[in-house]
Amino acid sequence: MVTLPTHKKIVSGKIADYWIEDGILFSLSKPMKRTVENISENVALVKEFTQNIKMPLLIYLSNSPVPDKATRVYSKEQLPHIYSAMAMVSEPGLAQLIMKMVFQFQRPPIPMKSFNNGQDAIKWLQQFK
């Protein structure tokens, strides 16, 4: 799908690796189960890396186990504190499945959209920089 760039500073976390290009935070997701603990660590990592500035996020999703309800609720609560918008790039169906699981009964707290390729996602995220 995508590889880490060699020309950017990479910050590696337990659940994803991050880099910044042109005001957009990029994330390469790792295929591990999300927990409240590792999401909390990840939020701190992102805040430190972005100097606590909310940025649009382009996340390249990987297949990972379904998180429990507490983790889904916690993740949803944290999104507006670290991101201005989120574009998810994945194989067809994966991002839609995640959206249904996490935001089953209410709207996402930030603008979110799924894409099949990074270029379309970048174009959409430009408006949230």
ZARO-445059 format. One record per residue: x, y, z of N, C-alpha, C in turn; residue number from 0; residue in one letter. Coordinates in Angstrom, 1 decimal. Example, Ala and Ser with C-alpha at 12.3 -4.5 7.8 and 13.67 -1.06 7.14 Angstrom:
ATOM_n.x_n.y_n.z_ca.x_ca.y_ca.z_c.x_c.y_c.z_pos_code
ATOM_13.2_-5.7_7.8_12.3_-4.5_7.8_13.2_-3.3_7.8_0_A $
ATOM_12.8_-2.2_7.1_13.7_-1.1_7.1_12.9_0.0_7.9_1_S $
This chain:
ATOM_n.x_n.y_n.z_ca.x_ca.y_ca.z_c.x_c.y_c.z_pos_code
ATOM_0.8_-1.2_0.0_0.0_0.0_0.0_0.9_1.3_0.0_0_M $
ATOM_1.6_1.5_1.1_2.4_2.7_1.2_3.6_2.3_2.1_1_V $
ATOM_4.7_3.0_1.9_5.9_2.7_2.7_6.3_4.0_3.4_2_T $
ATOM_7.0_3.9_4.4_7.5_5.1_5.1_8.4_5.9_4.3_3_L $
ATOM_8.3_7.2_4.3_9.2_8.0_3.5_10.6_8.1_4.1_4_P $
ATOM_11.6_8.2_3.3_13.0_8.2_3.8_13.4_9.7_4.0_5_T $
ATOM_12.7_10.6_3.5_13.1_12.0_3.5_12.4_12.8_4.6_6_H $
ATOM_11.6_12.2_5.5_10.9_12.9_6.5_11.2_12.3_7.9_7_K $
ATOM_11.0_13.1_8.9_11.2_12.6_10.3_10.0_11.7_10.6_8_K $
ATOM_10.3_10.5_11.0_9.3_9.5_11.4_9.3_9.3_12.9_9_I $
ATOM_8.1_9.3_13.4_7.9_9.1_14.8_7.1_7.7_14.9_10_V $
ATOM_7.7_6.8_15.6_7.1_5.4_15.7_6.4_5.2_17.0_11_S $
ATOM_5.2_4.8_16.9_4.4_4.4_18.1_4.0_3.0_18.1_12_G $
ATOM_3.4_2.5_19.1_2.9_1.1_19.2_1.9_0.8_18.1_13_K $
ATOM_1.0_1.7_17.8_-0.1_1.4_16.9_0.1_2.0_15.5_14_I $
ATOM_1.0_2.9_15.4_1.2_3.6_14.1_2.5_4.3_14.0_15_A $
ATOM_3.0_4.6_12.8_4.1_5.4_12.5_3.6_6.7_11.9_16_D $
ATOM_4.2_7.9_12.2_3.7_9.2_11.8_4.8_10.0_11.1_17_Y $
ATOM_4.4_10.8_10.2_5.2_11.9_9.6_4.3_13.0_9.1_18_W $
ATOM_4.9_14.1_8.9_4.2_15.3_8.4_4.7_15.8_7.1_19_I $
ATOM_3.7_16.0_6.2_4.0_16.6_4.9_3.0_17.7_4.6_20_E $
ATOM_3.5_18.9_4.3_2.7_20.0_3.8_1.5_20.2_4.7_21_D $
ATOM_1.7_20.2_6.0_0.6_20.5_7.0_-0.4_19.4_7.2_22_G $
ATOM_-0.1_18.2_6.7_-0.9_17.0_6.9_-0.1_16.0_7.7_23_I $
ATOM_-0.8_15.4_8.7_-0.1_14.3_9.5_-0.5_13.0_8.8_24_L $
ATOM_0.5_12.3_8.5_0.3_10.9_7.8_0.6_9.9_8.9_25_F $
ATOM_-0.2_8.8_8.7_-0.1_7.7_9.7_-0.1_6.4_8.9_26_S $
ATOM_0.8_5.5_9.3_0.8_4.1_8.7_0.5_3.2_9.9_27_L $
ATOM_-0.8_2.7_9.9_-1.3_1.9_11.0_-0.6_0.6_11.1_28_S $
ATOM_-0.5_0.1_12.3_0.1_-1.2_12.6_-1.0_-2.2_12.9_29_K $
ATOM_-0.9_-3.4_12.5_-2.0_-4.4_12.7_-2.0_-5.0_14.1_30_P $
ATOM_-2.3_-4.2_15.1_-2.4_-4.7_16.5_-3.7_-4.2_17.1_31_M $
ATOM_-4.2_-4.9_18.1_-5.4_-4.6_18.8_-5.2_-3.2_19.6_32_K $
ATOM_-6.2_-2.4_19.4_-6.2_-1.1_20.1_-6.8_-1.3_21.5_33_R $
ATOM_-6.2_-0.6_22.5_-6.7_-0.7_23.8_-6.7_0.8_24.3_34_T $
ATOM_-7.4_1.0_25.4_-7.4_2.4_26.0_-6.0_2.8_26.3_35_V $
ATOM_-5.2_1.9_26.8_-3.8_2.2_27.2_-3.0_2.6_26.0_36_E $
ATOM_-3.0_1.8_24.9_-2.2_2.2_23.8_-2.7_3.3_23.0_37_N $
ATOM_-4.0_3.5_23.0_-4.6_4.7_22.4_-4.2_6.0_23.2_38_I $
ATOM_-4.2_5.9_24.5_-3.8_7.0_25.3_-2.3_7.4_25.1_39_S $
ATOM_-1.5_6.3_25.0_-0.1_6.6_24.7_0.1_7.2_23.3_40_E $
ATOM_-0.7_6.8_22.4_-0.7_7.3_21.0_-1.1_8.8_20.9_41_N $
ATOM_-2.2_9.1_21.7_-2.6_10.5_21.7_-1.5_11.4_22.3_42_V $
ATOM_-0.8_11.0_23.3_0.3_11.7_23.9_1.4_11.9_22.8_43_A $
ATOM_1.7_10.8_22.1_2.8_10.8_21.1_2.4_11.8_20.0_44_L $
ATOM_1.2_11.8_19.5_0.8_12.7_18.4_0.8_14.1_18.9_45_V $
ATOM_0.3_14.4_20.1_0.4_15.8_20.6_1.8_16.3_20.7_46_K $
ATOM_2.7_15.4_21.2_4.1_15.9_21.2_4.7_16.1_19.9_47_E $
ATOM_4.4_15.2_18.9_5.0_15.3_17.6_4.4_16.6_16.8_48_F $
ATOM_3.2_16.9_17.0_2.5_18.0_16.3_2.6_19.3_17.2_49_T $
ATOM_3.3_19.2_18.3_3.4_20.3_19.2_2.0_20.8_19.6_50_Q $
ATOM_1.1_19.9_19.8_-0.2_20.1_20.3_-1.1_21.0_19.3_51_N $
ATOM_-0.7_20.9_18.0_-1.5_21.6_17.0_-2.4_20.6_16.3_52_I $
ATOM_-3.7_20.8_16.3_-4.6_19.9_15.6_-4.3_20.0_14.1_53_K $
ATOM_-4.1_18.8_13.5_-3.8_18.7_12.0_-4.8_17.8_11.4_54_M $
ATOM_-5.0_17.9_10.1_-5.7_16.8_9.4_-4.8_15.6_9.3_55_P $
ATOM_-5.5_14.4_9.5_-4.8_13.1_9.5_-5.2_12.3_8.3_56_L $
ATOM_-4.1_11.8_7.6_-4.4_10.8_6.5_-3.8_9.5_7.1_57_L $
ATOM_-4.7_8.5_7.3_-4.2_7.3_7.9_-4.4_6.1_6.9_58_I $
ATOM_-3.3_5.4_6.7_-3.3_4.2_5.9_-3.6_3.1_6.9_59_Y $
ATOM_-4.8_2.6_6.8_-5.3_1.5_7.7_-4.7_0.2_7.4_60_L $
ATOM_-4.6_-0.6_8.4_-4.2_-2.0_8.3_-5.3_-2.8_9.0_61_S $
ATOM_-5.4_-4.1_8.6_-6.3_-5.0_9.3_-5.8_-5.2_10.7_62_N $
ATOM_-6.7_-4.9_11.7_-6.4_-5.1_13.1_-7.6_-5.6_13.8_63_S $
ATOM_-7.4_-6.3_14.9_-8.6_-6.8_15.7_-9.5_-5.7_16.1_64_P $
ATOM_-10.8_-6.0_16.2_-11.8_-5.1_16.7_-11.6_-4.7_18.1_65_V $
ATOM_-11.5_-3.4_18.4_-11.3_-3.0_19.8_-12.6_-3.1_20.6_66_P $
ATOM_-12.4_-3.2_21.9_-13.6_-3.3_22.8_-14.3_-2.0_22.8_67_D $
ATOM_-15.5_-2.0_23.4_-16.4_-0.8_23.5_-15.7_0.4_24.2_68_K $
ATOM_-15.0_0.1_25.3_-14.4_1.2_26.1_-13.3_1.9_25.2_69_A $
ATOM_-12.6_1.1_24.4_-11.5_1.7_23.5_-12.2_2.5_22.4_70_T $
ATOM_-13.3_2.0_21.8_-13.9_2.7_20.8_-14.5_4.1_21.3_71_R $
ATOM_-15.1_4.1_22.5_-15.6_5.3_23.1_-14.4_6.3_23.4_72_V $
ATOM_-13.4_5.8_24.0_-12.2_6.6_24.3_-11.6_7.2_23.0_73_Y $
ATOM_-11.4_6.4_22.0_-10.9_6.9_20.7_-11.7_8.0_20.2_74_S $
ATOM_-13.0_7.8_20.2_-13.9_8.8_19.6_-13.8_10.1_20.4_75_K $
ATOM_-13.7_10.0_21.7_-13.6_11.2_22.6_-12.3_12.0_22.3_76_E $
ATOM_-11.2_11.3_21.9_-9.9_11.9_21.8_-9.7_12.6_20.4_77_Q $
ATOM_-10.4_12.1_19.4_-10.2_12.6_18.0_-10.2_14.1_17.9_78_L $
ATOM_-11.3_14.8_18.4_-11.3_16.3_18.2_-10.2_17.0_18.9_79_P $
ATOM_-9.5_16.4_19.8_-8.4_17.0_20.6_-7.1_17.0_19.8_80_H $
ATOM_-6.9_16.1_18.8_-5.7_16.0_18.1_-5.7_16.1_16.6_81_I $
ATOM_-6.9_16.0_16.0_-7.1_16.1_14.6_-8.2_17.0_14.2_82_Y $
ATOM_-8.0_17.7_13.0_-9.0_18.6_12.5_-9.9_17.9_11.6_83_S $
ATOM_-9.4_16.8_11.0_-10.2_15.9_10.1_-9.4_14.6_9.9_84_A $
ATOM_-10.1_13.6_9.4_-9.4_12.3_9.2_-9.9_11.7_7.9_85_M $
ATOM_-8.9_11.4_7.1_-9.1_10.6_5.8_-8.5_9.2_6.0_86_A $
ATOM_-9.3_8.2_5.7_-8.8_6.8_5.9_-8.6_6.2_4.5_87_M $
ATOM_-7.4_5.7_4.3_-7.1_5.0_3.0_-7.0_3.5_3.4_88_V $
ATOM_-7.7_2.7_2.7_-7.7_1.2_2.9_-8.2_0.5_1.8_89_S $
ATOM_-8.2_-0.8_1.9_-8.8_-1.7_0.9_-10.3_-1.4_1.0_90_E $
ATOM_-11.0_-1.6_-0.1_-12.5_-1.3_-0.1_-13.2_-2.1_1.1_91_P $
ATOM_-14.0_-1.3_1.8_-14.8_-1.9_2.9_-14.2_-1.8_4.3_92_G $
ATOM_-12.9_-1.8_4.5_-12.3_-1.7_5.8_-12.7_-0.4_6.5_93_L $
ATOM_-12.5_0.7_5.9_-12.7_2.0_6.6_-14.2_2.1_6.9_94_A $
ATOM_-15.1_1.7_5.9_-16.5_1.7_6.2_-16.9_0.9_7.4_95_Q $
ATOM_-16.3_-0.3_7.5_-16.5_-1.1_8.7_-16.1_-0.5_10.0_96_L $
ATOM_-15.0_0.2_10.0_-14.5_0.9_11.2_-15.5_2.0_11.5_97_I $
ATOM_-15.9_2.8_10.5_-16.9_3.9_10.7_-18.2_3.4_11.3_98_M $
ATOM_-18.7_2.3_10.8_-19.9_1.7_11.4_-19.8_1.3_12.8_99_K $
ATOM_-18.6_0.7_13.1_-18.4_0.2_14.5_-18.3_1.3_15.5_100_M $
ATOM_-17.5_2.3_15.1_-17.2_3.4_16.1_-18.3_4.4_16.1_101_V $
ATOM_-18.9_4.7_15.0_-19.9_5.8_15.0_-21.3_5.3_14.6_102_F $
ATOM_-21.6_4.2_15.1_-22.9_3.5_14.8_-24.1_4.3_15.1_103_Q $
ATOM_-24.2_5.0_16.2_-25.4_5.7_16.6_-25.2_7.3_16.6_104_F $
ATOM_-24.1_7.8_16.2_-23.9_9.2_16.2_-22.9_9.6_15.1_105_Q $
ATOM_-22.9_10.9_14.8_-22.0_11.4_13.8_-20.5_11.5_14.4_106_R $
ATOM_-19.5_11.3_13.5_-18.2_11.5_14.0_-17.9_12.9_14.5_107_P $
ATOM_-17.0_13.0_15.5_-16.8_14.3_16.1_-15.9_15.3_15.2_108_P $
ATOM_-15.3_14.8_14.2_-14.6_15.6_13.2_-15.0_15.1_11.8_109_I $
ATOM_-14.7_15.9_10.8_-15.0_15.4_9.4_-14.1_14.2_9.1_110_P $
ATOM_-14.8_13.1_8.6_-14.1_11.9_8.3_-14.6_11.4_6.9_111_M $
ATOM_-13.7_10.8_6.2_-14.1_10.2_4.9_-13.1_9.1_4.5_112_K $
ATOM_-13.6_8.1_3.8_-12.7_7.0_3.4_-12.4_7.1_2.0_113_S $
ATOM_-11.2_6.6_1.6_-10.7_6.7_0.2_-10.0_5.4_-0.1_114_F $
ATOM_-9.9_5.2_-1.4_-9.2_4.0_-1.9_-7.7_4.4_-2.3_115_N $
ATOM_-7.4_5.7_-2.3_-6.0_6.1_-2.6_-5.6_7.4_-1.9_116_N $
ATOM_-4.4_7.5_-1.6_-3.9_8.7_-0.9_-4.0_10.0_-1.6_117_G $
ATOM_-3.9_10.0_-2.9_-4.0_11.3_-3.6_-5.4_12.0_-3.4_118_Q $
ATOM_-6.4_11.2_-3.5_-7.8_11.8_-3.3_-7.9_12.2_-1.9_119_D $
ATOM_-7.4_11.4_-0.9_-7.5_11.8_0.5_-6.7_13.1_0.7_120_A $
ATOM_-5.6_13.3_0.2_-4.8_14.5_0.4_-5.6_15.7_-0.2_121_I $
ATOM_-6.2_15.6_-1.3_-7.0_16.7_-1.9_-8.1_17.1_-1.0_122_K $
ATOM_-8.8_16.1_-0.4_-9.9_16.4_0.5_-9.4_17.0_1.8_123_W $
ATOM_-8.3_16.6_2.3_-7.8_17.1_3.6_-7.3_18.6_3.5_124_L $
ATOM_-6.9_19.0_2.3_-6.4_20.4_2.1_-7.3_21.4_2.7_125_Q $
ATOM_-8.6_21.2_2.7_-9.5_22.2_3.2_-9.5_22.3_4.8_126_Q $
ATOM_-8.8_21.4_5.4_-8.8_21.3_6.9_-7.5_21.7_7.5_127_F $
ATOM_-6.6_22.2_6.7_-5.2_22.6_7.2_-5.3_24.0_7.9_128_K $
